[in-house]
Amino acid sequence: MLRFKPVIITATAPSREEAELIGRLLLENGLAACVQYESVSSRYMWNGQLCSGEEIRLVIKTARCHYKAVEKIIVRHHSYDCPQVLMQPVQGGFLPYLKWMKAQLAR
């Protein structure tokens, strides 16, 4: 059995509805232990133009082994041509929380 490697995946969506659809699918499929939603203001370059807008950031708590499946659900249900999907390893943390996370992902 592989050692549990917790990660945080962040993504953004153009609406709360789209973000919550993605989050619900991740949770229902056992690919996330927790998904948080934050309203953010974004500025970025797209097709040579400076753009800005309000977005919802998803903070997805999961395991490294689920990255590809998480990415697939985000891309499949996302309205952007090129959605942000970034993975960051978790280096340490509160042990009871990490144990809870692992238990949720093992269902």
PyRosetta script that sets phi, psi and omega in degrees:
from pyrosetta import init, pose_from_sequence

init()
pose = pose_from_sequence("MLRFKPVIITATAPSREEAELIGRLLLENGLAACVQYESVSSRYMWNGQLCSGEEIRLVIKTARCHYKAVEKIIVRHHSYDCPQVLMQPVQGGFLPYLKWMKAQLAR")
pose.set_psi(1, 134.3)
pose.set_omega(1, 179.5)
pose.set_phi(2, -70.7)
pose.set_psi(2, 146.5)
pose.set_omega(2, 175.7)
pose.set_phi(3, -67.4)
pose.set_psi(3, 140.3)
pose.set_omega(3, 179.4)
pose.set_phi(4, -65.8)
pose.set_psi(4, 124.2)
pose.set_omega(4, 179.3)
pose.set_phi(5, -121.8)
pose.set_psi(5, 94.2)
pose.set_omega(5, -178.9)
pose.set_phi(6, -69.3)
pose.set_psi(6, 143.9)
pose.set_omega(6, 176.9)
pose.set_phi(7, -139.9)
pose.set_psi(7, 160.9)
pose.set_omega(7, 171.6)
pose.set_phi(8, -114.5)
pose.set_psi(8, 126.6)
pose.set_omega(8, 174.7)
pose.set_phi(9, -109.9)
pose.set_psi(9, 129.7)
pose.set_omega(9, 176.1)
pose.set_phi(10, -112.9)
pose.set_psi(10, 143.0)
pose.set_omega(10, 177.1)
pose.set_phi(11, -146.4)
pose.set_psi(11, 162.8)
pose.set_omega(11, 174.1)
pose.set_phi(12, -125.3)
pose.set_psi(12, 153.8)
pose.set_omega(12, 177.5)
pose.set_phi(13, -136.3)
pose.set_psi(13, 154.2)
pose.set_omega(13, -177.3)
pose.set_phi(14, -75.4)
pose.set_psi(14, -15.3)
pose.set_omega(14, -178.8)
pose.set_phi(15, -145.9)
pose.set_psi(15, 158.3)
pose.set_omega(15, 176.6)
pose.set_phi(16, -62.6)
pose.set_psi(16, -39.6)
pose.set_omega(16, -179.0)
pose.set_phi(17, -59.8)
pose.set_psi(17, -47.1)
pose.set_omega(17, 179.7)
pose.set_phi(18, -66.4)
pose.set_psi(18, -42.0)
pose.set_omega(18, 178.8)
pose.set_phi(19, -60.8)
pose.set_psi(19, -43.5)
pose.set_omega(19, -178.3)
pose.set_phi(20, -70.7)
pose.set_psi(20, -31.8)
pose.set_omega(20, 174.5)
pose.set_phi(21, -62.2)
pose.set_psi(21, -48.5)
pose.set_omega(21, 179.6)
pose.set_phi(22, -61.8)
pose.set_psi(22, -46.8)
pose.set_omega(22, 179.9)
pose.set_phi(23, -60.3)
pose.set_psi(23, -44.2)
pose.set_omega(23, 179.8)
pose.set_phi(24, -61.4)
pose.set_psi(24, -43.3)
pose.set_omega(24, 179.2)
pose.set_phi(25, -62.7)
pose.set_psi(25, -40.4)
pose.set_omega(25, 178.8)
pose.set_phi(26, -64.0)
pose.set_psi(26, -44.1)
pose.set_omega(26, -179.4)
pose.set_phi(27, -67.5)
pose.set_psi(27, -45.6)
pose.set_omega(27, -178.5)
pose.set_phi(28, -64.1)
pose.set_psi(28, -28.4)
pose.set_omega(28, -179.7)
pose.set_phi(29, -92.8)
pose.set_psi(29, 6.9)
pose.set_omega(29, 177.7)
pose.set_phi(30, 69.2)
pose.set_psi(30, 24.0)
pose.set_omega(30, -178.1)
pose.set_phi(31, -97.9)
pose.set_psi(31, -6.6)
pose.set_omega(31, 178.2)
pose.set_phi(32, -142.2)
pose.set_psi(32, 142.4)
pose.set_omega(32, 173.9)
pose.set_phi(33, -86.0)
pose.set_psi(33, -29.3)
pose.set_omega(33, -176.4)
pose.set_phi(34, -159.8)
pose.set_psi(34, 143.7)
pose.set_omega(34, 173.9)
pose.set_phi(35, -130.7)
pose.set_psi(35, 127.7)
pose.set_omega(35, 177.3)
pose.set_phi(36, -110.9)
pose.set_psi(36, 152.5)
pose.set_omega(36, -178.3)
pose.set_phi(37, -124.6)
pose.set_psi(37, 131.8)
pose.set_omega(37, 179.7)
pose.set_phi(38, -133.3)
pose.set_psi(38, 136.7)
pose.set_omega(38, 173.3)
pose.set_phi(39, -79.7)
pose.set_psi(39, 131.1)
pose.set_omega(39, 179.7)
pose.set_phi(40, -136.3)
pose.set_psi(40, 152.3)
pose.set_omega(40, 171.4)
pose.set_phi(41, -101.6)
pose.set_psi(41, 128.8)
pose.set_omega(41, -176.1)
pose.set_phi(42, -119.5)
pose.set_psi(42, 142.9)
pose.set_omega(42, 169.8)
pose.set_phi(43, -126.7)
pose.set_psi(43, 135.3)
pose.set_omega(43, -176.2)
pose.set_phi(44, -160.2)
pose.set_psi(44, 161.4)
pose.set_omega(44, 175.2)
pose.set_phi(45, -94.3)
pose.set_psi(45, 132.4)
pose.set_omega(45, 176.7)
pose.set_phi(46, -143.3)
pose.set_psi(46, 121.2)
pose.set_omega(46, -178.2)
pose.set_phi(47, 53.3)
pose.set_psi(47, 41.7)
pose.set_omega(47, 176.7)
pose.set_phi(48, 78.1)
pose.set_psi(48, 4.5)
pose.set_omega(48, -178.5)
pose.set_phi(49, -114.7)
pose.set_psi(49, 142.0)
pose.set_omega(49, 172.9)
pose.set_phi(50, -78.8)
pose.set_psi(50, 122.7)
pose.set_omega(50, -178.3)
pose.set_phi(51, -119.7)
pose.set_psi(51, 158.9)
pose.set_omega(51, 173.9)
pose.set_phi(52, -149.4)
pose.set_psi(52, 155.7)
pose.set_omega(52, 179.2)
pose.set_phi(53, -178.3)
pose.set_psi(53, 167.7)
pose.set_omega(53, 175.5)
pose.set_phi(54, -91.7)
pose.set_psi(54, 135.1)
pose.set_omega(54, -179.8)
pose.set_phi(55, -136.9)
pose.set_psi(55, 169.2)
pose.set_omega(55, 173.0)
pose.set_phi(56, -112.3)
pose.set_psi(56, 123.6)
pose.set_omega(56, 176.6)
pose.set_phi(57, -91.3)
pose.set_psi(57, 130.4)
pose.set_omega(57, 173.3)
pose.set_phi(58, -98.2)
pose.set_psi(58, 131.4)
pose.set_omega(58, 174.1)
pose.set_phi(59, -113.7)
pose.set_psi(59, 109.3)
pose.set_omega(59, -171.2)
pose.set_phi(60, -107.8)
pose.set_psi(60, 120.7)
pose.set_omega(60, 178.5)
pose.set_phi(61, -95.4)
pose.set_psi(61, 118.8)
pose.set_omega(61, -175.1)
pose.set_phi(62, -152.3)
pose.set_psi(62, -165.1)
pose.set_omega(62, 178.6)
pose.set_phi(63, -117.3)
pose.set_psi(63, 150.3)
pose.set_omega(63, -178.6)
pose.set_phi(64, -51.3)
pose.set_psi(64, -39.7)
pose.set_omega(64, -176.8)
pose.set_phi(65, -65.8)
pose.set_psi(65, -15.8)
pose.set_omega(65, -179.5)
pose.set_phi(66, -95.7)
pose.set_psi(66, 0.1)
pose.set_omega(66, -172.7)
pose.set_phi(67, -53.9)
pose.set_psi(67, -52.0)
pose.set_omega(67, -175.0)
pose.set_phi(68, -60.6)
pose.set_psi(68, -40.1)
pose.set_omega(68, 179.2)
pose.set_phi(69, -68.0)
pose.set_psi(69, -39.0)
pose.set_omega(69, 177.0)
pose.set_phi(70, -63.4)
pose.set_psi(70, -47.6)
pose.set_omega(70, 178.9)
pose.set_phi(71, -57.6)
pose.set_psi(71, -43.5)
pose.set_omega(71, -178.4)
pose.set_phi(72, -61.0)
pose.set_psi(72, -43.9)
pose.set_omega(72, 178.8)
pose.set_phi(73, -66.1)
pose.set_psi(73, -42.7)
pose.set_omega(73, 179.5)
pose.set_phi(74, -60.1)
pose.set_psi(74, -51.1)
pose.set_omega(74, -177.2)
pose.set_phi(75, -63.4)
pose.set_psi(75, -41.0)
pose.set_omega(75, -177.9)
pose.set_phi(76, -64.6)
pose.set_psi(76, -33.8)
pose.set_omega(76, -173.5)
pose.set_phi(77, -109.6)
pose.set_psi(77, 14.3)
pose.set_omega(77, -176.4)
pose.set_phi(78, -103.1)
pose.set_psi(78, 142.6)
pose.set_omega(78, -179.2)
pose.set_phi(79, -89.2)
pose.set_psi(79, -10.5)
pose.set_omega(79, 177.8)
pose.set_phi(80, -79.2)
pose.set_psi(80, 149.1)
pose.set_omega(80, 174.0)
pose.set_phi(81, -67.9)
pose.set_psi(81, -33.4)
pose.set_omega(81, -175.2)
pose.set_phi(82, -138.8)
pose.set_psi(82, 76.7)
pose.set_omega(82, -176.8)
pose.set_phi(83, -70.7)
pose.set_psi(83, 149.5)
pose.set_omega(83, 173.4)
pose.set_phi(84, -71.5)
pose.set_psi(84, 125.7)
pose.set_omega(84, 171.5)
pose.set_phi(85, -141.4)
pose.set_psi(85, 106.2)
pose.set_omega(85, -177.3)
pose.set_phi(86, -124.7)
pose.set_psi(86, 136.0)
pose.set_omega(86, 178.8)
pose.set_phi(87, -112.3)
pose.set_psi(87, 135.1)
pose.set_omega(87, 177.2)
pose.set_phi(88, -127.3)
pose.set_psi(88, 130.1)
pose.set_omega(88, 177.5)
pose.set_phi(89, -69.8)
pose.set_psi(89, 148.6)
pose.set_omega(89, 175.7)
pose.set_phi(90, -95.5)
pose.set_psi(90, 120.7)
pose.set_omega(90, 179.0)
pose.set_phi(91, -104.1)
pose.set_psi(91, 89.2)
pose.set_omega(91, -179.1)
pose.set_phi(92, 88.6)
pose.set_psi(92, -179.1)
pose.set_omega(92, -179.1)
pose.set_phi(93, 151.3)
pose.set_psi(93, 174.7)
pose.set_omega(93, -180.0)
pose.set_phi(94, -69.0)
pose.set_psi(94, 115.0)
pose.set_omega(94, -172.2)
pose.set_phi(95, -53.7)
pose.set_psi(95, -45.8)
pose.set_omega(95, 177.7)
pose.set_phi(96, -59.0)
pose.set_psi(96, -36.8)
pose.set_omega(96, 178.4)
pose.set_phi(97, -67.4)
pose.set_psi(97, -44.0)
pose.set_omega(97, 179.3)
pose.set_phi(98, -62.9)
pose.set_psi(98, -37.3)
pose.set_omega(98, 176.6)
pose.set_phi(99, -65.5)
pose.set_psi(99, -40.5)
pose.set_omega(99, 177.3)
pose.set_phi(100, -62.0)
pose.set_psi(100, -45.4)
pose.set_omega(100, 178.8)
pose.set_phi(101, -56.0)
pose.set_psi(101, -50.4)
pose.set_omega(101, -178.7)
pose.set_phi(102, -58.8)
pose.set_psi(102, -42.7)
pose.set_omega(102, -179.4)
pose.set_phi(103, -63.8)
pose.set_psi(103, -38.1)
pose.set_omega(103, 180.0)
pose.set_phi(104, -66.9)
pose.set_psi(104, -35.4)
pose.set_omega(104, -177.2)
pose.set_phi(105, -81.8)
pose.set_psi(105, -11.2)
pose.set_omega(105, -179.1)
pose.set_phi(106, -93.9)
pose.set_psi(106, 0.2)
pose.set_omega(106, -177.8)
pose.set_phi(107, -64.8)
pose.dump_pdb("model.pdb")
